[in-house]
């Protein structure tokens, strides 16, 4: 294809690249949140297995601060719920963007084939 694509197709290809990049960003964000969720779930599980008489600490930056077991459990539970909601939201956005990307990819492929057919 030695001649340039029509400007409209070039714009659509750029839009496709933007959507593809958006899908990658959403996937990366979701993966990071899923990792945080697993860590939070593991922390909650460990907190449940520890006797009430044992001191517990929470990490704040580079510090470990002694914490109330019940408050810490409540914090972790809230964090888990928040992460669950954010993951579900990202999944929906990712699914929509992936569908949009795939539809646009098919449409562009048909248009490019049509352009090649009329040029040849």
Phi and psi in degrees as GROMACS dihedral restraints (atoms count N, CA, C in turn):
[ dihedral_restraints ]
;  ai    aj    ak    al  type     phi  dphi    fc
    3     4     5     6     1   -78.8    20    10
    4     5     6     7     1   -32.0    20    10
    6     7     8     9     1   -83.2    20    10
    7     8     9    10     1   158.2    20    10
    9    10    11    12     1   -72.8    20    10
   10    11    12    13     1   153.6    20    10
   12    13    14    15     1   -72.9    20    10
   13    14    15    16     1   149.1    20    10
   15    16    17    18     1   -56.8    20    10
   16    17    18    19     1   151.9    20    10
   18    19    20    21     1   -57.5    20    10
   19    20    21    22     1   -37.9    20    10
   21    22    23    24     1   -60.7    20    10
   22    23    24    25     1   -43.7    20    10
   24    25    26    27     1   -66.0    20    10
   25    26    27    28     1   -37.5    20    10
   27    28    29    30     1   -61.4    20    10
   28    29    30    31     1   -43.3    20    10
   30    31    32    33     1   -64.5    20    10
   31    32    33    34     1   -40.4    20    10
   33    34    35    36     1   -66.9    20    10
   34    35    36    37     1   -37.7    20    10
   36    37    38    39     1   -64.8    20    10
   37    38    39    40     1   -40.2    20    10
   39    40    41    42     1   -63.6    20    10
   40    41    42    43     1   -40.7    20    10
   42    43    44    45     1   -63.4    20    10
   43    44    45    46     1   -40.4    20    10
   45    46    47    48     1   -60.9    20    10
   46    47    48    49     1   -42.2    20    10
   48    49    50    51     1   -63.7    20    10
   49    50    51    52     1   -39.0    20    10
   51    52    53    54     1   -63.6    20    10
   52    53    54    55     1   -44.5    20    10
   54    55    56    57     1   -64.7    20    10
   55    56    57    58     1   -41.3    20    10
   57    58    59    60     1   -61.1    20    10
   58    59    60    61     1   -42.3    20    10
   60    61    62    63     1   -64.7    20    10
   61    62    63    64     1   -38.7    20    10
   63    64    65    66     1   -62.3    20    10
   64    65    66    67     1   -41.7    20    10
   66    67    68    69     1   -60.9    20    10
   67    68    69    70     1   -43.9    20    10
   69    70    71    72     1   -62.4    20    10
   70    71    72    73     1   -41.8    20    10
   72    73    74    75     1   -65.1    20    10
   73    74    75    76     1   -45.2    20    10
   75    76    77    78     1   -61.8    20    10
   76    77    78    79     1   -41.6    20    10
   78    79    80    81     1   -63.2    20    10
   79    80    81    82     1   -42.6    20    10
   81    82    83    84     1   -64.1    20    10
   82    83    84    85     1   -44.8    20    10
   84    85    86    87     1   -62.1    20    10
   85    86    87    88     1   -43.8    20    10
   87    88    89    90     1   -62.1    20    10
   88    89    90    91     1   -42.7    20    10
   90    91    92    93     1   -61.4    20    10
   91    92    93    94     1   -42.8    20    10
   93    94    95    96     1   -63.4    20    10
   94    95    96    97     1   -42.1    20    10
   96    97    98    99     1   -67.1    20    10
   97    98    99   100     1   -36.9    20    10
   99   100   101   102     1   -64.5    20    10
  100   101   102   103     1   -36.4    20    10
  102   103   104   105     1   -64.6    20    10
  103   104   105   106     1   -45.1    20    10
  105   106   107   108     1   -61.0    20    10
  106   107   108   109     1   -39.3    20    10
  108   109   110   111     1   -63.2    20    10
  109   110   111   112     1   -45.5    20    10
  111   112   113   114     1   -61.3    20    10
  112   113   114   115     1   -41.8    20    10
  114   115   116   117     1   -62.8    20    10
  115   116   117   118     1   -41.8    20    10
  117   118   119   120     1   -65.4    20    10
  118   119   120   121     1   -43.3    20    10
  120   121   122   123     1   -63.3    20    10
  121   122   123   124     1   -40.5    20    10
  123   124   125   126     1   -64.5    20    10
  124   125   126   127     1   -40.6    20    10
  126   127   128   129     1   -63.5    20    10
  127   128   129   130     1   -42.1    20    10
  129   130   131   132     1   -63.4    20    10
  130   131   132   133     1   -41.5    20    10
  132   133   134   135     1   -62.9    20    10
  133   134   135   136     1   -44.0    20    10
  135   136   137   138     1   -64.3    20    10
  136   137   138   139     1   -40.0    20    10
  138   139   140   141     1   -62.6    20    10
  139   140   141   142     1   -36.8    20    10
  141   142   143   144     1   -67.5    20    10
  142   143   144   145     1   -33.8    20    10
  144   145   146   147     1   -82.2    20    10
  145   146   147   148     1   -11.9    20    10
  147   148   149   150     1   -85.9    20    10
  148   149   150   151     1   137.9    20    10
  150   151   152   153     1   -65.2    20    10
  151   152   153   154     1   151.5    20    10
  153   154   155   156     1   -62.6    20    10
  154   155   156   157     1   -26.2    20    10
  156   157   158   159     1   -77.5    20    10
  157   158   159   160     1   -14.0    20    10
  159   160   161   162     1   -79.2    20    10
  160   161   162   163     1   136.1    20    10
  162   163   164   165     1   -72.0    20    10
  163   164   165   166     1   140.8    20    10
  165   166   167   168     1  -120.5    20    10
  166   167   168   169     1   152.3    20    10
  168   169   170   171     1  -130.8    20    10
  169   170   171   172     1   151.7    20    10
  171   172   173   174     1  -122.9    20    10
  172   173   174   175     1   149.8    20    10
  174   175   176   177     1   -89.0    20    10
  175   176   177   178     1   127.2    20    10
  177   178   179   180     1  -127.9    20    10
  178   179   180   181     1   100.3    20    10
  180   181   182   183     1    64.5    20    10
  181   182   183   184     1  -122.2    20    10
  183   184   185   186     1   -93.0    20    10
  184   185   186   187     1     1.9    20    10
  186   187   188   189     1  -106.7    20    10
  187   188   189   190     1   150.0    20    10
  189   190   191   192     1  -109.8    20    10
  190   191   192   193     1   123.5    20    10
  192   193   194   195     1  -113.9    20    10
  193   194   195   196     1   130.7    20    10
  195   196   197   198     1   -62.0    20    10
  196   197   198   199     1   136.8    20    10
  198   199   200   201     1  -135.0    20    10
  199   200   201   202     1   156.2    20    10
  201   202   203   204     1   -74.0    20    10
  202   203   204   205     1   129.3    20    10
  204   205   206   207     1   -57.2    20    10
  205   206   207   208     1   -46.4    20    10
  207   208   209   210     1   -66.9    20    10
  208   209   210   211     1   -40.8    20    10
  210   211   212   213     1   -64.0    20    10
  211   212   213   214     1   -41.2    20    10
  213   214   215   216     1   -64.9    20    10
  214   215   216   217     1   -41.9    20    10
  216   217   218   219     1   -61.9    20    10
  217   218   219   220     1   -42.7    20    10
  219   220   221   222     1   -64.2    20    10
  220   221   222   223     1   -43.0    20    10
  222   223   224   225     1   -59.3    20    10
  223   224   225   226     1   -47.0    20    10
  225   226   227   228     1   -65.7    20    10
  226   227   228   229     1   -38.1    20    10
  228   229   230   231     1   -64.8    20    10
  229   230   231   232     1   -43.0    20    10
  231   232   233   234     1   -62.8    20    10
  232   233   234   235     1   -42.9    20    10
  234   235   236   237     1   -62.3    20    10
  235   236   237   238     1   -41.1    20    10
  237   238   239   240     1   -62.1    20    10
  238   239   240   241     1   -44.6    20    10
  240   241   242   243     1   -63.7    20    10
  241   242   243   244     1   -42.7    20    10
  243   244   245   246     1   -62.9    20    10
  244   245   246   247     1   -45.1    20    10
  246   247   248   249     1   -62.9    20    10
  247   248   249   250     1   -41.4    20    10
  249   250   251   252     1   -57.0    20    10
  250   251   252   253     1   -46.8    20    10
  252   253   254   255     1   -64.0    20    10
  253   254   255   256     1   -45.1    20    10
  255   256   257   258     1   -64.4    20    10
  256   257   258   259     1   -38.6    20    10
  258   259   260   261     1   -63.9    20    10
  259   260   261   262     1   -44.5    20    10
  261   262   263   264     1   -62.7    20    10
  262   263   264   265     1   -39.9    20    10
  264   265   266   267     1   -63.7    20    10
  265   266   267   268     1   -45.3    20    10
  267   268   269   270     1   -64.2    20    10
  268   269   270   271     1   -37.4    20    10
  270   271   272   273     1   -61.9    20    10
  271   272   273   274     1   -43.4    20    10
  273   274   275   276     1   -63.6    20    10
  274   275   276   277     1   -44.7    20    10
  276   277   278   279     1   -62.6    20    10
  277   278   279   280     1   -41.6    20    10
  279   280   281   282     1   -63.4    20    10
  280   281   282   283     1   -43.7    20    10
  282   283   284   285     1   -63.0    20    10
  283   284   285   286     1   -44.5    20    10
  285   286   287   288     1   -62.5    20    10
  286   287   288   289     1   -46.0    20    10
  288   289   290   291     1   -65.9    20    10
  289   290   291   292     1   -38.9    20    10
  291   292   293   294     1   -64.3    20    10
  292   293   294   295     1   -43.6    20    10
  294   295   296   297     1   -62.5    20    10
  295   296   297   298     1   -44.8    20    10
  297   298   299   300     1   -61.8    20    10
  298   299   300   301     1   -43.1    20    10
  300   301   302   303     1   -61.8    20    10
  301   302   303   304     1   -46.5    20    10
  303   304   305   306     1   -64.7    20    10
  304   305   306   307     1   -41.3    20    10
  306   307   308   309     1   -64.4    20    10
  307   308   309   310     1   -42.4    20    10
  309   310   311   312     1   -66.3    20    10
  310   311   312   313     1   -37.9    20    10
  312   313   314   315     1   -61.3    20    10
  313   314   315   316     1   -45.7    20    10
  315   316   317   318     1   -63.8    20    10
  316   317   318   319     1   -44.2    20    10
  318   319   320   321     1   -62.0    20    10
  319   320   321   322     1   -44.8    20    10
  321   322   323   324     1   -65.5    20    10
  322   323   324   325     1   -39.0    20    10
  324   325   326   327     1   -61.2    20    10
  325   326   327   328     1   -42.7    20    10
  327   328   329   330     1   -64.6    20    10
  328   329   330   331     1   -42.2    20    10
  330   331   332   333     1   -65.3    20    10
  331   332   333   334     1   -42.3    20    10
  333   334   335   336     1   -65.7    20    10
  334   335   336   337     1   -41.5    20    10
  336   337   338   339     1   -62.3    20    10
  337   338   339   340     1   -38.3    20    10
  339   340   341   342     1   -64.8    20    10
  340   341   342   343     1   -41.2    20    10
  342   343   344   345     1   -63.0    20    10
  343   344   345   346     1   -42.4    20    10
  345   346   347   348     1   -67.5    20    10
  346   347   348   349     1   -35.2    20    10
  348   349   350   351     1   -67.5    20    10
  349   350   351   352     1   -38.5    20    10
  351   352   353   354     1   -79.7    20    10
  352   353   354   355     1   -24.7    20    10
  354   355   356   357     1   -80.2    20    10
  355   356   357   358     1   -24.7    20    10
